[in-house]
Amino acid sequence: MSDSEIQVAISSDQIRASVADSRAVAASLFEQVVVKLEGKEGIFRDTYGPGESHGHRVVAEHARQAGLEIATDAAANTYMTLPGRDRSARRVIIGSHLDSVPNGGNFDGAAGVVAGLTSLAALKKLGVTPPCDITVMGVRAEESVWFQVSYIGSRSALGVLPPEALDSPRIDTGRRLSDHIADCGGDPERLRKGEAALDRMQLRAFVELHIEQAPTLVERGQPIAIGTGIPGNFRYPNARVHGRYGHVGTPRRYRQDAAMAASDLAMFLDRLWAAHEDRGIPMAVTFGRFHTDAAAHGLTTVPGEFEFSLDVRAYDAEILGRLEDEMLGAIARIERGRNVRFSLGQRASAPVGPMDADIIDDFNRGAAALAIPARTLHSPASHDAAAFAAAGVPVGMIFVRNRNGSHNPAEAMELDDFMEGTALITWWLANCLN
């Protein structure tokens, strides 16, 4: 019987059994990628630092022992490949990031890499040789908090990282991204030239499993969901309002209150968000930082300076553009009304990431075959899959229930739920690639 015939003959029960047999692989990897700092509760896999590099070493060593091919690129991304029957065919990538936010959780990002390695272990137990190469990608630097830049590892691999991003300083060390990349064995000069490690025309699909970052699946009572889209965003990481410091007794008409002006903008955007939500249009507004100057503020001082960061996201590029236009119009009105000046600083953005309709259909069929209760779900957060979608690569996502959100030490993904998502990926690899 040929490999192709073997694949057709594989039942859902066989897939479930092989995935269950690989459960210990997943549990062990989750334990090994943990990096903690003394006195801290959460995980510290710092982007282009010792923590993230530890995660890459762990998965690469596992892949080596599992007989997978190992490679890295100029951005120090890690590629772990199960060869297919036709090495020249377009390959499938399963992947996610291995870095974390400071004091984060263990599953955000890492679950996608562990799912890929667990799925390949299950395929090998089934004796399946896939028709094309399947690569598990450990992506560098997805968490934009460290360098204030989105999708560093995935955009670097695709050759589309803006060269100026390499000069961005890390929030804690102050050293440039290019220096950190070099420290981790990468080659930033090749990235400056736009060299791509991945030819998008040679990629059949990019699939990412990720914990959900909202309580939707908990409310639904579902272990997993099938992703339908990733929001795009525009961001202003270091915005500022310039007013004038004054005495607490200064009448309102004479004030140039920077804090009130920033609050006006926040309330305008919140009202805009509520209006869109009422019309069934998903979006989100986040002021991650929102503060006066600690060196100058005081109980009896009218604030003359105010700093904030802003992230606005939506699932439609046209809507995102309109939101930014409306925001800029509101800022102009606030400046006139409060006699202040906004300086938004460097702008960053990420494109909307649509999911591939065929992969969504495949995942729905697989969930039915495996008797997994799974419905579709918009992602509330950004993911590396969006960078691949922007490059024209067909993308699919699976979200796993997670009770306490992410970017905190209390991430609560259950291994049983994770294995359901992994079973769906394995089913898709075994049944939908011929």
C-alpha positions in Angstrom: 0.0 0.0 0.0 1.4 3.4 -0.9 1.8 6.3 1.5 -1.1 8.1 -0.2 -3.3 5.1 0.3 -2.2 4.8 4.0 -3.2 8.4 4.5 -6.7 7.8 3.1 -7.1 4.7 5.3 -6.3 6.6 8.6 -9.4 6.8 10.8 -10.3 9.5 13.3 -9.8 6.9 16.0 -6.3 6.2 14.9 -5.5 9.9 14.8 -6.8 10.3 18.3 -4.9 7.4 19.6 -1.6 8.5 18.0 -2.1 12.1 19.4 -2.9 10.6 22.8 0.3 8.6 22.6 2.2 11.9 22.0 0.7 13.6 25.0 3.9 13.1 27.1 5.9 14.9 24.3 3.7 18.0 24.8 3.8 17.9 28.6 7.6 17.5 28.6 8.2 20.4 26.2 5.9 22.7 28.2 7.9 21.9 31.3 11.3 22.4 29.6 10.6 25.8 28.0 9.8 27.5 31.3 12.1 30.3 32.2 11.6 32.3 35.4 13.4 35.0 37.2 14.1 34.9 40.9 11.3 36.6 42.9 9.0 36.7 39.8 5.9 34.6 39.5 5.6 34.5 35.7 7.6 33.4 32.7 10.5 35.5 31.3 11.4 34.4 27.7 12.7 37.8 26.7 12.8 38.6 23.0 16.3 38.1 21.6 17.6 37.4 25.1 18.5 34.4 27.2 14.9 33.4 27.9 13.7 33.2 24.3 17.0 31.6 23.2 16.5 28.9 25.9 13.1 28.1 24.3 14.6 27.7 20.9 17.4 25.4 22.2 14.8 23.2 23.9 12.6 22.7 20.8 15.6 22.3 18.5 17.1 19.6 20.7 13.8 17.8 20.8 13.5 18.0 17.1 17.0 16.7 16.6 16.3 13.7 18.8 13.1 13.1 16.9 15.0 12.9 13.6 13.8 16.2 12.1 15.9 18.5 10.0 17.0 21.6 11.8 17.8 25.0 10.3 18.0 28.7 11.3 17.9 31.9 9.4 19.3 35.5 9.6 16.7 36.4 12.2 17.6 33.3 14.3 14.2 31.7 13.7 14.2 27.9 14.1 12.9 25.5 11.5 12.3 21.8 12.2 11.3 19.8 9.2 9.7 16.4 8.6 10.7 15.6 5.0 7.8 14.8 2.6 7.7 12.5 -0.4 8.2 15.4 -2.8 10.9 17.7 -1.4 10.3 20.2 -4.2 6.6 20.6 -3.4 5.3 23.7 -1.6 5.7 23.1 2.1 3.4 23.6 5.1 4.6 25.6 8.1 3.1 25.1 11.6 4.4 27.6 14.0 4.2 30.4 16.5 6.6 32.4 18.8 8.6 31.4 21.8 9.1 34.7 23.4 6.9 36.1 26.2 6.0 39.4 27.7 7.8 40.2 30.9 6.2 38.2 33.7 3.9 36.4 31.3 2.5 32.9 31.0 4.0 29.7 29.6 1.5 29.0 26.8 1.1 32.2 24.8 3.1 31.4 21.7 4.9 28.3 22.9 1.6 26.2 22.5 1.8 26.7 18.7 5.3 25.3 18.5 4.6 22.4 20.8 1.5 21.6 18.9 3.5 21.4 15.7 6.1 19.1 17.2 3.4 17.0 18.8 1.5 16.6 15.5 4.7 15.5 13.8 5.3 12.9 16.5 1.7 11.6 16.0 2.2 11.4 12.2 5.4 9.4 12.7 3.6 7.0 15.0 1.0 6.5 12.3 3.7 5.8 9.7 2.7 8.7 7.5 5.1 10.3 5.1 3.4 13.6 4.1 3.3 14.5 0.4 5.3 17.7 1.1 7.7 18.9 3.7 6.1 19.9 7.0 8.1 22.5 9.0 7.5 23.5 12.6 8.7 27.1 12.9 9.8 28.6 16.2 9.3 32.3 15.5 11.4 35.0 17.1 10.2 38.2 18.5 6.4 38.3 18.2 5.8 40.2 21.4 6.1 43.8 20.3 6.5 45.1 23.9 10.2 44.5 23.8 11.2 46.6 20.7 7.8 48.3 19.9 7.9 46.5 16.6 5.3 43.9 15.4 6.1 40.5 13.9 9.9 40.9 13.9 10.7 37.2 13.3 8.0 36.4 10.8 8.4 39.5 8.8 12.2 39.0 8.8 11.8 35.4 7.4 9.5 36.8 4.6 12.0 39.6 3.8 9.6 42.4 4.6 10.9 43.8 8.0 11.5 47.5 7.5 15.3 48.2 7.8 14.8 51.0 10.3 13.2 48.5 12.7 16.7 47.1 13.3 17.7 50.3 15.0 14.8 50.1 17.6 16.0 49.9 21.2 14.9 47.2 23.6 12.8 48.7 26.4 15.0 47.4 29.2 18.6 47.2 27.8 18.4 50.2 25.4 20.5 48.2 22.9 19.4 48.0 19.3 17.5 45.2 17.8 20.3 44.5 15.4 22.7 44.0 18.3 20.4 41.6 20.1 19.9 39.6 16.8 23.6 39.3 16.4 24.0 38.1 20.0 21.5 35.3 19.2 23.4 34.1 16.2 21.5 36.0 13.5 22.8 38.3 10.8 21.1 41.7 10.9 23.0 43.0 7.8 21.3 40.3 5.7 17.9 41.5 7.1 18.8 45.1 6.3 19.1 44.0 2.7 15.7 42.4 2.8 16.9 38.8 2.2 14.0 36.4 2.7 14.6 32.9 4.3 11.1 31.9 3.0 9.9 32.1 -0.5 6.2 32.8 -0.2 5.5 31.2 -3.5 6.9 27.9 -2.0 4.6 27.9 1.0 1.4 26.0 0.8 0.0 27.1 4.1 0.9 28.5 7.5 -1.0 27.1 10.5 -0.9 28.5 14.0 -2.4 27.1 17.2 -2.6 29.7 20.0 -4.4 30.1 23.3 -7.4 32.4 23.2 -6.7 35.7 24.8 -10.3 36.4 25.9 -12.9 34.3 27.8 -15.1 33.5 24.8 -14.4 29.8 24.7 -14.8 29.6 28.5 -18.3 31.2 28.1 -19.1 28.8 25.2 -17.9 25.7 27.0 -15.7 24.8 24.0 -12.2 23.4 24.1 -11.1 25.0 20.8 -12.3 27.3 18.1 -11.4 27.8 14.4 -10.0 31.2 13.6 -11.6 33.4 11.0 -9.4 36.5 11.1 -6.7 38.5 12.9 -7.1 42.3 13.4 -4.9 44.8 11.8 -3.8 47.8 13.9 -2.2 51.2 14.1 -0.1 52.0 17.1 1.6 55.1 18.6 4.0 53.6 21.2 5.3 57.0 22.5 2.7 59.7 22.2 2.7 62.9 24.2 0.5 65.9 25.0 2.3 69.2 25.5 0.4 71.8 27.6 1.6 74.2 30.3 2.2 73.5 34.0 0.1 75.7 36.2 -1.2 76.3 39.7 -4.2 74.3 41.0 -6.1 77.6 41.4 -5.7 78.6 37.7 -9.2 79.2 36.2 -10.3 76.7 33.5 -10.2 79.2 30.7 -6.5 79.8 31.3 -5.4 76.2 31.6 -3.4 74.2 29.1 -4.1 70.9 30.8 -2.3 68.0 29.1 -4.0 65.3 31.3 -7.5 66.6 30.4 -6.6 66.7 26.7 -5.4 63.1 26.8 -8.6 62.1 28.7 -10.7 63.8 26.0 -9.0 61.6 23.4 -9.5 58.5 25.4 -13.2 59.2 25.9 -13.7 60.0 22.3 -12.2 56.7 21.2 -14.1 54.8 23.8 -17.4 56.3 22.5 -16.3 55.5 18.9 -15.6 51.9 20.0 -19.1 51.6 21.7 -20.8 52.9 18.5 -19.0 50.4 16.3 -19.8 47.6 18.8 -23.5 48.6 18.7 -23.4 48.1 14.9 -21.8 44.7 15.2 -18.4 45.9 14.0 -15.6 44.5 16.1 -12.6 46.7 17.0 -10.6 47.6 20.1 -8.9 50.6 21.7 -6.1 50.2 24.2 -4.1 52.9 26.1 -1.4 50.7 27.5 0.5 53.6 29.1 -1.4 56.7 30.3 0.4 59.0 32.8 1.7 62.4 33.8 5.4 63.0 34.4 6.3 61.5 37.8 9.2 64.0 38.2 6.9 67.0 37.8 3.3 66.1 38.7 1.7 66.8 42.0 -1.6 67.2 43.8 -1.7 71.0 43.3 -0.2 71.2 39.8 -2.0 71.4 36.5 -0.2 68.9 34.3 1.8 70.4 31.5 3.0 67.1 30.0 1.2 63.8 29.5 2.5 60.5 27.9 0.5 57.6 26.5 0.7 54.6 24.2 -2.2 53.7 21.9 -3.2 50.6 20.0 -6.3 50.6 17.8 -7.3 47.4 15.9 -10.1 46.2 13.6 -10.7 43.4 11.1 -11.2 45.5 8.0 -8.5 47.7 6.5 -11.0 50.3 5.3 -12.6 50.6 8.8 -9.1 50.9 10.3 -8.3 53.7 8.0 -11.5 55.6 8.9 -10.8 55.1 12.6 -7.4 56.7 12.3 -8.8 59.6 10.3 -11.5 60.2 12.9 -8.9 60.1 15.7 -6.7 62.6 14.0 -9.7 64.9 13.5 -10.6 64.6 17.2 -7.0 65.5 18.1 -7.2 68.7 16.1 -10.4 69.7 17.8 -9.0 68.9 21.3 -5.8 70.9 20.5 -7.9 73.9 19.7 -10.3 73.5 22.6 -7.6 72.8 25.3 -4.8 75.0 23.8 -2.4 72.0 23.8 -0.3 70.2 21.2 -0.2 66.4 20.6 3.0 64.8 19.3 2.1 61.2 18.4 5.7 60.1 17.7 6.6 57.1 15.6 3.7 55.3 14.1 3.6 51.5 13.8 1.0 49.3 12.1 0.2 45.7 11.2 -2.1 44.5 8.4 -5.4 42.7 8.8 -4.9 38.9 8.6 -7.7 37.1 6.9 -7.9 33.3 7.3 -8.0 31.0 4.3 -11.6 29.9 3.5 -10.5 26.4 2.4 -8.5 25.8 5.5 -11.5 27.0 7.6 -13.6 24.4 5.8 -11.1 21.7 6.3 -10.8 22.4 10.0 -14.6 22.4 10.3 -14.7 19.0 8.6 -12.0 17.7 10.8 -13.6 18.9 14.0 -16.8 17.1 12.9 -14.9 13.9 12.1 -13.1 14.0 15.5 -16.3 15.0 17.4 -14.7 18.1 18.7 -17.3 20.9 19.5 -15.6 23.8 17.7 -17.1 27.0 16.2 -15.4 29.8 14.4 -14.0 32.8 16.3 -12.4 36.2 15.4 -9.0 36.6 17.1 -9.0 39.6 19.5 -5.2 39.7 19.3 -2.4 39.9 16.7 -0.4 36.8 15.7 2.4 35.8 13.4 -0.1 34.3 11.1 -1.1 37.8 10.1 2.3 38.5 8.6 2.0 35.3 6.5 -1.5 36.3 5.4 -0.2 39.7 4.4 2.4 38.0 2.2 -0.3 36.1 0.4 0.2 32.7 2.1 -3.0 30.7 3.0 -3.3 30.8 6.7 -5.3 28.9 9.3 -5.6 29.3 13.1 -6.9 27.2 16.0 -7.6 28.8 19.3 -7.5 26.9 22.6 -9.6 27.7 25.7 -7.7 29.7 28.3 -9.5 30.7 31.4 -7.5 33.7 32.6 -6.4 35.4 29.5 -2.8 35.8 28.5 0.2 38.1 29.1 0.0 37.2 32.8 1.3 34.3 35.0 -2.2 32.8 35.4 -2.7 31.5 31.9 -4.8 28.4 32.4 -4.8 26.3 29.2 -5.6 22.7 30.0 -3.6 20.0 28.4 -6.7 18.1 27.4 -8.0 21.2 25.4 -4.5 21.6 23.8 -4.6 18.0 22.7 -7.9 18.5 21.0 -6.4 21.3 18.9 -3.4 19.2 18.2 -5.6 16.3 17.1 -7.3 18.7 14.6 -4.0 19.8 13.2 -2.9 16.2 12.9 -6.2 15.2 11.1 -5.6 18.1 8.7 -2.0 17.1 7.9 -3.1 13.4 7.4 -6.1 14.1 5.3 -6.0 17.4 3.5 -2.5 17.7 1.8 -2.8 15.2 -1.1 
